[in-house]
Amino acid sequence: MNKLAIVGTHPATRDNAPFTDPDFDIWVFNEAPQAEWCKRWTHVFQMHKPEVYTSPLNMVRGDHWEWLQQDHGVGKTIFMQEIDPRVPCSSRYPLDEMREQMPAFTPLDNGKPFITSTVAMAIPLALYLGYEHIEIYGVDLASNTEYTYQQNGWMYWAGVARATLGAGFILKSGEHHFNNRLYAYEGETQIDREFFAARVEKLGSEKHQLELRLMKLRDRFNEAVSAGKADKLPDLIIEAQNTALALGEAAGAAQEAQMYAERTDPISRQQFERRGAQSQQDGMKLSTTMDKEFGKLEYVFNAWKVSANEQALKQMRSYYANFLQYSVNVGAQTGIMRQNFEYLGEYDARITAAGGERTLKALGVN
């Protein structure tokens, strides 16, 4: 079977690609073959214009143009708009041939291909070349630019590939784009209490793990202080702060979910919006206090590092404890904010799935 893995750069799933399986061809994009994570590649897409890929100002890889000019051996292809004689492995992307032979390539009668990203170029080419099994890795399309412009083309070609190959088209990334509610069938005008209860259980588990982690970091801090290992403290403090922020976020989110799970009255969209905005403001105020506490901690740490003074040590321990508590408090506000804004999105998605404004009007909801 002719197998292919199309691998984007998103770190969550790109490393799961079948680099070690010789039955798979590996297609990647732009500077990816030069990256450490790319263990193997057979084809790469460099679809930008020459003034872009030859530029020494390339922010990803300053040596990309030099790399393109190398002969990478038999079986290696670099797809471009046109063959560049300076690029030994370059091959022309068959735009015109696909336009003529693939009806889905031009969904409108104007003959314009529906291509909004390099991934949306790769999938139709794979179908054109006759691959029978295609897996997608490292494709997330999470940034604002990708979300607003590139996502539609990606979803269109994923649908075409699924219709063409059936179970032979497998998403190992990007599945979230297709997890929408079934219009009219799954729409609700309220978020059910079970939804919040499930969040409480999930967040409670995360909170517990983070509590254990922060406890261990506190012990490591105290051990380093007792041993006089001042050089170990800065990294331990930063790691402890990040853990405290995450702990606070999980705790705040869990508390918010619990509060909603216990409600028996209807919860309006405005409540999510109001609580999210208020927690955002409160978090900004607490962040200022947290930063001030960090300044105090940094000052006494430097004093203790130089003098090993017992009073400075006592103050450092106190400021460290305060700093972590403020970090937890800041994280809690972040958790409350994010949960409410997420509930806001969930609420809107359910209303939209139920029929949008028409449903609201029919139910007498303002």
N, C-alpha and C positions, 0 to 999 in steps of 0.2 A: 504494500500500500504506500502511496505517495504521501508522506507526512511532513507537516510544516508547523513550526512554532514561531509566531510573530511576537516579538519581545520589545515592549516599551521600556521606559527608564524608571517607572515608579518603583521604589525600593520594597514595597510591601510584598510583591509577588514575582518580581523579575528574576530573583535568584532561584526560583522554583522551576524555571524553564529547563527542558531536557537537554542541557548542554552536552552531557556525557552519552546520550543515546544517538548512535550513528544513523539510526533510521530516520531521524528528524533533520530537515534543513532548518537553519536558524536565520530569521530575518530581523535585522535591527535597524536603527535610524541614526543618521547624522554622525556624531562623534562617538557613538556607543562602542564600536569595536576597539577603541583605544582605552576604554575604561577597564578597571581591574575586575569589575563584576562580570564582564562579558567574556566567558571562558572559551567560547567558540562562536563563529558566525560563518554563514555561507553567502549571504546577500546583505547589502546595506543600501539604504535609500538616502541619497544626498540630492534632494530635489530643488535646492536653492539655486539661484543664479550664480554664475562664476565670480562676480564681484563680492559675493557673500562667502562662498567656500574657499576662496583664495586669500581672504583678508587675514593679515597678521594680527588683527585686533579681535580675533575670535575669543570670546570670554570663556568658553568651555574648554577649548584646547588651542593654545597658540600655535601648536605644531600640526594642526589638522591638515593644512594644505600640503605640507611636506609629506604627511602620511598618505594622502590621496595619490601622490605622485609615485608611490612605491608599487612594485609588482607583488601582489599578495598571493600569487600562485594559482594553480589550476583549480577550477571550481568556485572561485571567489568572484562575485559580481557587485559592482557599484552602480545602482540605477541612478540615472541623471535625466534631465530634460532632453539633452542631446549628448552624444558621445564627445568627450573631451579627449583629444589626442594626447594631452599631457597626463591623463589618468589611465594607466594601462588596463585597469579592470573595469573601466566605465562601459555601460551599456545603456542604450536609449530606452526610456520608459515607453511602452507601446501604446501611447494615448490614442492615436488615430485608429489603430487596429481594434482596440477595445471599444471605441466609439461605434465602429461599424458592426462588430460581431456580438456585442453584449447589449441587449435591449435595456437591461437594468442600469447600465452605465450612464444612460441619458434618459432619466425618467420623464422629461418633457419633450415635446416635439421640436423645441428650439435646438436640440443637439448638444446642449451644454452638460458636461459631466457633473454629477453631484459629488464633488470632492472638496472636503473642508479641512482635511488634515492628512499627514503622511500615512497614518494608520488607515484612513479611508482610501488611500491609494494602494496600500498593500493588500487589503482583503480582495478587492476585485481582480487585482493582478494574479493573486493566488488561485482564484476561481478560473481565470482565463487560462492559466498555465496547467490546469487540470489536477490540482491537489485534491485528494479525497478526504484528507483528515487535517484539520486546522485547529490549533490551540492558541489562545491569546493570553499573554502574560504581561505584567508591568504597564497596563493601560488603565489610567484612572480618570483623566480629564477633569481634574479637580480645581484648577485655577480659574479665575474669572474669565480670562481670555478663552481658554479651552471650553469652559462650560457654555459660554454664550455663542461661540462661533463654531467650534470644532465638534461639539457633541452630537449635533443632529446628523452629520454625515457619518460619524462612527456608528450611531445606532441604526441608521438606514442600512449600511453595509453588513452590520452584524445580522440584521434581519434577513437580508438577501442570502447571506452565507448559511444561515440556519435553514431557510427554505430550500436551499440547493443541496446541502449536505446532510441535513437532519442531525442525527446524533454524532456525525463526523465533525461538527463545529462545536468546540468546547471553550467556554469562557472560564479561565482561571483568574481573571481580574475583570473589573468593570461590571460585575453582575448587578451592582446597586442601581445602575441606570435603568434596569428593567424590572425592578421590584415595586412597581407602582400598583396602586389599588385598582381593582377592576371597576370601571365606571358603572355607576348605578347599582351594581350588585354589592359592592363592599363599602359604599359611602355611608358615613354616619354624621349626624349633626353634633354628636358629643363623643369625647374620648371615654371609653369604658373604664371602669375602676380596675379591671383586670390588667389593663395596659400599665397603669401606675404601679400596681402590686408587683408585676413582673420586673419593673425597674427597681423597686425597692430591694428585691431579692438579689438582683445582679449587682447593684451598687453596694449592697451590704457586704458581699463577698470581696469586692475590690477594696472596700474600706478596711476590712480586716487584714488583708494582705499588706496594705500600705502601713497600717499601724505596726505590724511586726517588723517591717522594713525600717521604719523610722526609729523604732526601739533599738534595733541593732546598730543603726548609725549613731544614736546617742551614746551607746556603749563604746563604739569605736572612737568617738570624740573624747570621751572620758579616759580611755586607755592611752590615747595619744598625748593628752594633757599630762597624765600621771607619769608618762615616760619622757616628758619634755620634748616630744617630737613636733616642734612648732611647724616644720615644713609640711607635715601631713594635714594640718588643720584647714587651710584654705579650701582644698578640694573636698574635704569632709563636710565643711560648712555649706558649700554650694550644693553638694549632693543631698544633704539633709534638707536644705531649703526646698529644692525641687520636689523631694518626697513629701515634705510638709504641705506644699501647695497642692500636690496631687491628692493627698489625704483629705485636705480641706474640701477640695472640689468634689470628691466622692461622697464625703459626709454631708456637704450642703445639698448636693443633688439627691442623695438618699432621703434626707429630711424633707425636701420639697416634694419628692414623689410620695412619701408617706402621708404628708399633709393632704395631697390631692386624693390619694387612695381612700382616705377616711371621710372624704366629703360625700354627702348624700344629696346636696343641692346642685342644680345645673351650674357648670363652670363656663363662663363666657370667654370669648377670645380676648376681650379687653383685660381680663384678670391676668392672663399669661403675659400680655404685653406690658401691663403696668408693673407687675412684680419683676419681670426681667429688666426693665429700665431702671427700677429703683435699686436693684442689687448691683447693677452696673455702676451707678453713682456711688453707692456705699463702698464698693470694692476699690474705686479710685481713691476715695478718702483714706481707706485703710492702707492702701499701698504706700501712701505718703508716710504714714506712721511706721510702717514696716521698714521703709528705706532709712528713716531716721535711726531706728533701732540697729540697723545694720551698720550705720556710721559709728554708733557708739561701740558696737562689738569690734569693728575694725580698729578703732582707736586703742581700746584696752588690749586687744590682741598684740598690736605692735609694741605697746608698753611692756606687756608681759614677756614678749619674745626677747626684748633687749635686757630687761632687768630681772626676770623670774620673780618679780615681787609678789608676795602672797596676797596683798590687797588687790592687785591687778588681776590675779588669777580668780579671786572670788567674784570680782565684777564681771570678768569675762564669762564665767559660768552662768551668772545671772542674766547677762545680756543675751547670751546664746539661747537660753531657755525662752526668754521673752521674744526674741527674733523668730524662733520657730513657731511660737504660738501665734504671733501676728501673721506669719506665713500661712498657717492653717486657716486663720480667719479670712485672709484675703482669698485663699483658695475656695473657701465655703461660699463667698459671694459670687465667685466665678462659676461654681457649680450650680448655684441657684439661677444665675443669669442664663447659663447655657441650657439648663433644663427647660426653663420657661420659653426661651426662644425656640427650642426644639419642639416643645408642645405646641407652640404657635404654628410651626410648620406642619406638624402632624394634624392639627385642627383644620388648617386650610386645605391640606391634601384630602382629608375625609369629606369636607364640604364640596370640594371640586369633584371628587369621585361620585358624590351623591347627586350632582347636577348643578352645582354652583348656586348662583343668585336665584335661579328659578326655584330650586328646592327651598332656599331660605324664605323666599316670598310666600311659597305655598304653605310653609309651616308658621308663618307670621313672625319670623325671627328678624330682628333689625340688625 
